[in-house]
Amino acid sequence: MTDLLRRHLRHKLEQLFDSHRVVVWEDDSGALEKALREVLPAGVEMPEFKGNPLSIRAAMDLGDAWLEKRWLLYVPPLPEGVDAEWLTDCIQAFQHAPKANLAWALEEFFGLPASQHLRNSLRGPAAVKLVDEFSRHFGDSVERLREEAVALALLRIALGTTTPDPGPIVVRYLTSEGDRARLQDAGLLPLLTVVIKDKEGLALRRHLSDGQAPDRAVLARCLAAASLVEAKAAEAKALSNHLPDPAARARWVQVLEQGLADSGTRSRLNKAIEGELTGSGMFDEIMDLAALAHVPALRVFDEVLARRLLAEKPSQEAGDPAWWRRLAEIAVARQCQAGLDAETRRGWAQVAAAARLLELVNQRGQALATYPQECFDRLAQEYAEAAGGDWQIEALFRQVAQDDGLAWLDLRESLLEPARRAYHRWVGEVARRFVQALEAKGRYAAEGMRSQLRFWADWVDVPGRVAVLIVDALRADLSYALAERARAAGHATEAQAVLGVLPARTEVGMAALLPRAQDSFSLAVEQGRLVPSIGDSRLPGVTERTRFLERVAREQGRVVERRPVEEFLASRSAALKQAYRDRKVPVAHTTDVDDGGEIAAKVSFELFDKILDTCARFVDAALEAGFTEVVVAGDHGFIVRDPEAASGGVPGTESAGGGWARGLRYGAGKPPAGVELAQLHASSLGWTGCDVFVPRGPQCLAMPGGAGLFVHGGLSPQESVLVFLRIRPATPTAEMPDVSLEAAQGVSGLTFKIAVLAASVSRPMLAAGRVIRVTLEDAAGKAVWEASLDVKPAPAAQRFALTVTARRGGLHSLSLYDAGEPSPFLKQPVKIEVLGDDFGF
């Protein structure tokens, strides 16, 4: 079906040819030729114009010498110097439609009194395309056209955009030299002024001249002024010289937000607007900084906001609680703005974290001063408390520890540096009080907190299918960050505060996580090395701990598979899925936090976030594979030292001996005389063996090379108060009965008996059944017999007797498969010996 413009043209032609046999149609826009050819009335011919009016005459002379036919003689703009004498004769002799161009058609059919600059624009390629796409731009029922609508359509065509909104065109005009040149070459820049001044659209009529290209400074200031007024950061009256009509202000804000949300234009738009705002005096009119936080994400707004906030700073070194709260509230609000570049967003995150850190350290410092000397339980509990615990101070510090190349220099000196100094003062004070409180109490335990030694017994030796994740140096704040990732993924998460064994070292903490540690853990010093033991088993290193774990698991009727977490996740978690099918307990581990701690402390704590992302992937993959829960534990935490702290160690700790083991934050065994450390007797620590010695604060021992920023081993909430996690699917995985096989490994007949055993389940009504496929496979792996069992959950064990029939003797295997699984979860060899066997011949 033809569009509305073509229907009008057809009707016009029909009127003309009702009275005339030849019509000369002059179209100096060259835009209507195709449309006219498409709507010619029946019997009317339209010869092709081939650069000269004589080409039309030739077609008529050859095809209709006596002019018996009807002809539409379409004449586009004539090339310069072309002779038009024959055409003049035709005009005089026949019906003439002079200047019947696109501008004429729009006025004739749609009542558009086009201005001269619009008439000039209704020529050339854009005009031709406008005719081709008439319905797309104006619909099929328009009665009257507005100049602004036609201007917008031409601009859209020239820029190749389909948006009906002029806003993106304004952004492109401000940010793209190529687009600006394209509009200028097409003579369309005056039309952009028409569109911007349109009272039904952007309605900006100040400082824009008809027939001229729009002033980019005017547009930039309008974008900024409308944003300030709409956010109520400034009064409209004060900025009226830069504003559009009141009804259009929200549209200008939307234009700016859309331009900043596009990563391809964000930087150029920031640069274009910032340059035009210089000297405007606009920022002097800002009245409300809280409102300024809600304006679109122009970088110049962020810089003004930072300067104005700094100007409000009280005279104290780091401000006061009221200023910190205001900073945090405004910084948090600012981060909510879409379109902030990554650097600016990170800067406001640092401002919010630093302000909250200062406020929290101030509150906790005042509270700590009122605590009695024996407050060990309280300090440990308040550190690990999920809601509002002191672990949050560590989480906040990780955001402000490094500058990350930010340009917030004034706030860095006035806010970030004071926050870092306050953090290190807090770490020192809470460490001193923690050691002092334990000495006063005399026993290393806290009410409501379990010992790290009970991990395997309380978290792993439980009903269900458990996957284990051990993270070296999983401090409480990192554990809670991992829990947040698990909750965001839809998992149910339970956190438990734990006291880690001392010294807070890997070789000690990892041994404390092993089975049976709760019954017979001990610690000794052998030739200057810490050697933990469980019962009679010495566990000096990874090899011994792994062998112990595997042996005890076998004794308990379980099989463990210990791998780095990345290996479990490789090849779409193939090893993890296989561990589930094989009824194994996967024990994933990562040492990346401990290994990368010193680098993170110097460069960026974002390294820890990447490690936690990997751990979260393991949790997701384990639960997806079918494990009913994932338990997460750490061996110890850590503290981050003040880089400005004195380099000298605790006096008297310079020497070492065979019966004395020491590290940066601990000593154990028999110390040299004069060592200034707190002595913790083995009997007070809850296990047997040597005594442990720790600094009475955040200091380190006098070690060759001195201490780094990332240290652990001593006694502080950061090092020894841990948080373990139990993570389950939001909808618990239904318990399924364990299935095993009862069969002889050698039989003397082709027919023999086997039994499939299904274990009892604790809650049959909530458990899921299993469909088991039982197969006998020959040496080549081909199934020669199979049966299917529907195993329903039951409160008592079940036994299913089956009779197996083989085709011949030899080495075979019995396999059990879960329905739909390609690999068996249990496989057992069976040798079939038959008298008179042909031995395969």
Disulfide bonds with the S-S distance in Angstrom:
none
